[in-house]
Amino acid sequence: MRFAKGHGTENDFVILPDPDGSLDLTRETVAALCDRRAGIGGDGVLRVVRTRALGEVLPESAASSASCEWFMDYRNADGGIAEMCGNGVRVFARYLIESGLAEGTSFGVGTRAGARHITVEANGDITVDMGRPEVMGKGSAGLADGTVHGTRVSVGNPHLACPVDRPLSEIDLSEQPRLDAAEFPEGANVEVFTETAPGALEMRVYERGAAETRSCGTGIVAVAAAATPPGEGATWRVRVLGGECIVYLDADGARLRGPAVILAEGDVDGARLG
Ligand SMILES: N[C@@H](CCC[C@H](N)C(=O)O)C(=O)O
């Protein structure tokens, strides 16, 4: 299998080029590739497939993806499928550009949350049109050291964005958060965040299907949406363990701007994976 390795604010991914959809990507293969000791290591896998070769019926909510040549088939490190990945889609766009699969500074990428418009900025940052984050009401999660309360937000995928009033470094995210299945039938990503200055947030995240990661683009959008009074626009700088992104919120939705890096490319022998 050809692969590339990349990251966006240290949320890292194994990228699998599969233009014609011929890879049989099982849950076990994804988990083995993402294993940090016996595999390549990553928070998830980005399969790069032509939308017409996806071999999956997309829900009505993702119909706009049909207009995009390339589709980001996102898998979490545990092998489960996720609807969207905000850091992943920037890394995916960078991969398309560096591999000569997309040209110019403006193009679309198909995802299970619908088409996402990409803009490559003059300094190399990538801005993604993330759609309209949907604020769904209140929720809570049990962490190893107590319960956090916050706002349920859909960014295509489910989040619980929890403002906290103590240093983020003191919060124990070592265990999978306990969620109410009625609030989150599909599970959720859980963010803890705090406002550090006007227009500036700091965030940590426990990702569904992974563990604590150093960044989560959809989570960054979720905390920005949760921190913004309803009906208002805002620009937030959001600091995570792996760097910083900017979120622009207005009546049209959210845009996420940040870095994306391809580090390496190579071949992996599937038979040697655990
Ligand atoms: N790291 C991603 C989110 C990946 C999917 C998530 N774990 C889920 O299951 O919804 C991001 O940058 O958004």
The ligand as an SDF file (V2000), in Angstrom:
LIG
                    3D

 13 12  0  0  0  0  0  0  0  0999 V2000
   -9.6350   15.1890   14.2950 N   0  0  0  0  0  0  0  0  0  0  0  0
  -10.7750   15.5270   13.5600 C   0  0  0  0  0  0  0  0  0  0  0  0
  -12.0670   14.8350   13.9250 C   0  0  0  0  0  0  0  0  0  0  0  0
  -12.0120   13.3590   13.5680 C   0  0  0  0  0  0  0  0  0  0  0  0
  -13.3160   12.6320   13.7500 C   0  0  0  0  0  0  0  0  0  0  0  0
  -13.7560   12.5320   15.1900 C   0  0  0  0  0  0  0  0  0  0  0  0
  -12.8530   11.7740   15.9950 N   0  0  0  0  0  0  0  0  0  0  0  0
  -15.1710   11.9110   15.2230 C   0  0  0  0  0  0  0  0  0  0  0  0
  -15.3050   10.7030   15.4760 O   0  0  0  0  0  0  0  0  0  0  0  0
  -16.1290   12.6540   14.9980 O   0  0  0  0  0  0  0  0  0  0  0  0
  -10.9120   17.0100   13.2960 C   0  0  0  0  0  0  0  0  0  0  0  0
   -9.8570   17.6350   13.1050 O   0  0  0  0  0  0  0  0  0  0  0  0
  -12.0050   17.5140   13.1590 O   0  0  0  0  0  0  0  0  0  0  0  0
  1  2  1  0
  2  3  1  0
  2 11  1  0
  3  4  1  0
  4  5  1  0
  5  6  1  0
  6  7  1  0
  6  8  1  0
  8  9  2  0
  8 10  1  0
 11 12  2  0
 11 13  1  0
M  END
$$$$
